[in-house]
């Protein structure tokens, strides 16, 4: 009786462990092998009043595609596809307030949105055209401008992570 229960539990554990990875796919999630296609990060425009967003987003997009590895990052203009974008929104919203002063915000949520377009270089066919957003939170402290300046790279990184995920997992 004990042997039967032991065999049953071992069989159950083996079936659970073998089916746990049934949905996992090894390698690239696209229809082609990783590194087969290349992408160039083109012109990013800023339509907001906030300065220094272009550099942060451009660097974050480059870093994200290099880390992902699905597309080779091309800097010479011979890529298969070109990514361009327009930063359309940068906003700040209060999240929490000082305990003794309900008018003074302590934490803020920063948000940024960009319309990202990816086109095939040879044909000009639009492959991806969508608005992507990113968010982060900051503690204002005594200097809100410094806190925002330090948070912009984190905000751009979140937007780049979201954009790269949508682009990489898309059907090309």
SVG drawing of the C-alpha trace seen along z (x, -y; Angstrom):
<svg xmlns="http://www.w3.org/2000/svg" viewBox="-4 -73 32 75">
<polyline fill="none" stroke="black" stroke-width="0.4" points="0.0,0.0 2.8,-2.4 4.7,-1.4 1.7,-2.1 1.2,-5.6 4.9,-6.3 4.8,-5.3 1.6,-7.3 3.1,-10.4 6.4,-10.0 4.3,-9.6 2.3,-12.7 5.5,-14.7 7.1,-13.6 4.0,-14.5 3.8,-17.9 7.4,-18.7 7.4,-17.5 4.3,-19.5 5.5,-22.7 7.7,-23.6 5.2,-22.6 4.7,-26.3 8.3,-27.3 10.1,-27.9 13.9,-27.9 15.5,-30.7 13.9,-33.5 10.2,-34.2 10.0,-35.4 9.7,-33.5 13.4,-33.9 16.6,-33.1 18.0,-35.7 20.6,-38.0 19.4,-37.3 17.8,-40.8 19.2,-44.1 17.6,-47.3 18.7,-50.9 17.6,-53.4 16.8,-56.4 15.6,-59.9 13.7,-60.4 11.8,-63.7 10.5,-65.5 7.1,-67.2 7.0,-68.0 8.3,-70.9 10.7,-68.7 14.3,-68.9 16.9,-66.0 14.3,-63.2 15.7,-62.3 19.1,-61.3 17.8,-59.1 15.2,-57.3 17.7,-56.8 20.3,-55.3 17.7,-53.2 16.4,-51.8 19.9,-51.0 20.8,-49.3 17.6,-47.3 18.0,-45.9 21.6,-45.1 20.7,-43.2 17.8,-41.4 19.8,-40.1 16.9,-39.2 17.9,-42.0 21.5,-43.2 21.9,-46.9 23.1,-48.6 24.7,-52.0 25.9,-52.3 22.6,-52.6 22.5,-49.2 19.9,-47.7 16.8,-45.6 14.5,-47.9 14.6,-51.5 13.0,-52.6 11.9,-56.2 9.8,-57.9 8.2,-61.0 7.9,-61.6 4.3,-62.8 3.8,-63.1 5.7,-63.7 3.7,-64.2 4.0,-64.2 1.2,-63.3 1.3,-63.4 1.0,-60.0 1.3,-60.7 1.4,-63.8 3.3,-64.9 1.7,-63.6 1.4,-67.0 0.7,-69.0 -1.9,-67.6 -1.0,-70.2 2.6,-69.2 3.3,-66.1 6.0,-63.7 6.0,-61.1 5.2,-61.6 4.5,-59.3 6.3,-60.2 5.0,-59.1 6.2,-59.3 4.7,-58.2 6.2,-58.0 4.8,-57.0 7.2,-54.4 7.4,-53.4 9.4,-50.6 9.7,-50.4 11.5,-48.1 14.4,-49.9 14.1,-48.5 10.3,-48.7 9.3,-51.4 6.6,-49.0 5.4,-50.0 5.9,-47.0 5.1,-48.5 3.3,-51.8 2.0,-52.3 2.2,-54.6 4.2,-53.0 4.4,-54.4 6.7,-54.1 6.3,-55.0 8.4,-55.4 8.0,-56.9 10.1,-59.5 10.5,-60.9 10.5,-64.7 12.5,-65.5 13.7,-69.1 14.6,-69.4 11.9,-68.1 14.0,-69.2 17.0,-67.1 14.8,-64.1 13.1,-64.3 16.5,-64.7 17.7,-61.5 14.5,-59.6 14.4,-60.4 16.8,-57.6 14.7,-55.1 11.6,-56.4 13.2,-56.0 14.4,-52.5 10.8,-51.4 9.5,-52.8 12.3,-51.2 11.6,-47.8 7.9,-48.0 8.7,-49.1 11.3,-46.4 9.1,-43.7 6.3,-44.7 8.6,-44.9 10.6,-41.7 7.5,-39.6 5.6,-41.0 5.0,-39.1 7.3,-40.4"/>
</svg>
